[in-house]
Amino acid sequence: MKTSQTKGSGFWYPTQCLGVTIQCNLKWDVHCKQVAAKATNALTVLKSNLRSTKQVREKAYKSLVRPQVEYAASVWSPWLARDKAQIERVQGCALGSQHVQQV
């Protein structure tokens, strides 16, 4: 794992290891933003391109969107309320549109 530093600033850029973004201060806000963005993009693609039965949409959600959110979650599990809300917003978006059942 390699990190980079800007000259004289003392600020360490976040680095990625196995798909998990790690910051030097061990906060997960950058990683939570990235995960939420990936999952939201996958959900948007599903909503716009998949017109099928409820069971098919649910299976597509569980196989394409949820893994984006759950990957390595035991390592980076968000504990700040704002990070949790950001991740849960993806689930709420899916449920709000009647896209999948609550699982």
N, C-alpha and C positions, 0 to 999 in steps of 0.2 A: 504494500500500500504506500503510495507516494503522495505527498502533499506539496503544494507550492505556496510560496510566500511572496507578497509584493515587497519591493525594496523599501525598507525603512518604515513600513506601516505596522508590522507586527500582526497583521491579520492573516489567518490561515484560511485558505479556500476550502470549502467542503470537498471531500473526496468520496468516490464510490468504490465499494468493495462488495462483490457478488450481488450487485443491484440495490444495495442499501447505501444511502448517502449518509456519510458520517461527518459531523462537525467536530472541531477541536473542543468545543464547550459541551459536547454531548447532548445538545438540544436537537430535537427531531423536526423542527418546523420546516426546514427545507425539504426533508424527505417526505413529510406529510403533504406538502404542497405538490410535490412531484407525483406521489401516489394518487392523490385526489384528481390531478389533471389527467393522468393516464386512464384511470377508471372512468372518469367523466367522458373522455373521448371515446372509449370503448362502448359506453352506454349510449352515447349519441349515435354512433354508427349502428348499433342494434336497433334503436328506436326508428331511425330513418330508413333502414334497409330490410328489416325483418317484419314482415306482415304475415303472421301465422297464428296457430292456436296458442292458447295460454301456456300449455305444457311445453311447447317448443321454445317460446320466449323465455320461460323460467329456466329451462335447461341451458339455453344460450347465455343467459345472465350468470348462472352458476358456473359455467365453464369458461367464460370470457372476461367477465367483470370482477367477480369475487376473488379470483386468484391474484389479480392486480393489487387488491387491497390486503389480502391475507398473506402474501409472500413475506416470509421472515418476520411476521408480526410479533412473534415471541421475543425477538431482539429489540425491535423499535417501537413496541407498543406505546401509543401516545398516552401520556398521563396529564398533560395540560388540557383544560376544557376547550380551548380554541382549536387545538389539534384534533381532539376527539370530534368536535363539531364539524370540522372540515372533512374528516373521513366519513362521518355518518351522513353528511349531506348527499353523498353519492347514493347511499342506500335510500335516503328519503326521496331523492329524485326518481329513483326506480319505482318506489312504492307510490309516490304521488301521481305518477302517470298510469297507475294500474298495470305496470309493465310486468311485474312478478309479484307473487305472494310473499308475505313476510316469512322468512325462514329462520 
